[in-house]
Each structure stands twice: as structure tokens, then as C-alpha cells.
Amino acid sequence: MRTTTTTKTILGAALAAFLALPVLGQDWMSVAPKGKKVLLDNTSVRVIEMTLGPGQKEPVHTHPANFAYLLGAGKIRVSYVGGQTAEMDGKAGQVIWSDAEGPHTLENLSKKPIKALVVELKEHPYVAAAK
């Protein structure tokens, strides 16, 4: 009987942790390393060279405050876990600022790869809102 209770407790905790994943910070490089190269990583910033293939969709992830320098043009869609979406037509040379971002996906809507340099500011991490 004790084994059954322990097993249920462990399974319940694992399920709760799994369901909480979209709320927790999910490091971009941990969940979606494909097409990314870390150029610099220190106590202040992480600089990432990113290539997002045509039609490629990143899994749910978060970011600290960051800015991106687009190396090429392309159209993207950002879809937040809460249901909001935003689309953007980026131009080569454009710089995009973003405050710390909650859980979202990123999708390349273009027929060619999109390349960017992303600079994440570690002093401004994503922090999930308290419920």
C-alpha cells in the first residue's frame, strides 16, 4: 500500500511539473539549439547567431530582455502561450528590442532562412507572473 501512495505522489509531482513548464522560464538554447551558435556568453550578455529555416517553428521558450539585429529580411510569427500572436516583416539591418518575453514560439513564415544576431541581457531575465 505504501508503494502505491509513494508512486502516486511521485507521478503527481511529475505531472504538476510537466504542466507548469509553459509558465517556467525555458531557456531558448536548451529547448531549441538547432540553427544557433553562441558567439559570446559572459555574466552580462549572451550573443547568439540564429538561423531559422523556411517554415521552421521553434518550441516554446522564453528570453531575458534582448535585442536582435536582422542579417536578412523575412516574415515571422510569434505565438504566446496565452493565445496572442504577432507577425512582423523584418528588413535586413533592422534592430528589434524586446523586454523579457514570456513563453512563446517563433515561426519563420518566409520561403528562405532568416538570420539574426540576438543579444540577451542577463540582468533582465524573464520572471513568470505570480498567480
C-alpha angles and dihedrals in degrees: 000000000000091000090055092051092047091048091049090049092050093045091047092051092047092050092048091050091049093049091048093056096097089054095050124077109267112196111233095222092049097052099032114024094150113114094009133112123187107225097178133007121177138138092285108037146009115211115201130187105212132194117185113192124225109287091000115149121198119220120249111296143148136226137204114235107302148160128221128208109205113223092188141013125267148132121256138182123211114198118191123210089241090063102260119128135190131189126201136186104213125200127211109266094024118136118211124195122205131181114222105305128221124222112315145141126235122213131188107224092182129098091233135052119277117219128195144157110233120197113196117199107218094196089067105051127174110264118190115235114254114249 
